[in-house]
Amino acid sequence: MPTTLSAIRPILERTPAVLRALLSGLDATWVQRPYGPNTWSAHEVVAHLIFAERTDWLPRARHILAHGNASPFPPFDRAGHAGLAREHATEELIDLFARERAEGLAALDALRLTEADLARSGLHPALGPVTLGNLLATWAVHDLNHIAQISKALAFQQREAVGAWANYLSVLAP
């Protein structure tokens, strides 16, 4: 599937509602526990999505539009969400993410990107040359990746309770 705004926008629009449906009203024991060493809890994933919303997708898109591949965009701080996770309850994070995503989509629309813009190249600090289309497709897939990660973190809270059925539940694989 080629990258077009009409292809990725529905995923980006739906993510806040998916997070709300999955996480709102759940007890902290569901959302605060990770699914293993060096993994994130559902709560932390939502904080990460907010941090990425602020510092990754649109700032990098604007960087590509302004600088092309003349200079790499700044590296992403994969731990930059820690303060948000500490300072906010999960419900607050979901609300904040929904607001910031709506603002991000409005800002994306305001760029009035064309097919030619999607082909413009930029320079990722670790991956090298990328296009604006690659970046925007990654934004949508990043959402889906973290929805899967949240599902895994939630499922792991019941991994022992399912008993022998664990063998049939791929979400419980390490």
Secondary structure, 3 states (H helix, E strand, C coil): CCCCHHHHHHHHHHHHHHHHHHHCCCCHHHHCCCCCCCCCCHHHHHHHHHHHHHHCHHHHHHHHHHHCCCCCCCCCCCCCCHHHHHHCCHHHHHHHHHHHHHHHHHHHHHCCCCHHHHCCEEEECCCEEEEHHHHHHHHHHHHHHHHHHHHHHHHHCCCCCCHHHHHHCHHHCC
